[in-house]
Amino acid sequence: MIVVRNCFVAKPGQASKLAAQMKEAAAAARIPRVRVLTDLTGDFNRVVMEYEVENVGEFEARMKDYATNQAMREKMKGYTDLYVTGSREILQIA
């Protein structure tokens, strides 16, 4: 099992909007086992979208789907205006 975390530091005042947009996009893309998290400690305005996949092949298939999934692309429209920086973590569950 693999955990994929897309981590963002939102612009001040935009974390809630980014988190809501991530939740809507995940629902539109039918991403199973997804969580949207916001900071309690650490970097301010941090938003994390975390989901699980069985293997790297499933992750690759999901990334290909993102490129063509119009419902998700519509929900994600403008999200890049809401954050300062972002990164992805891909972790194997031990």
Disulfide bonds with the S-S distance in Angstrom:
none
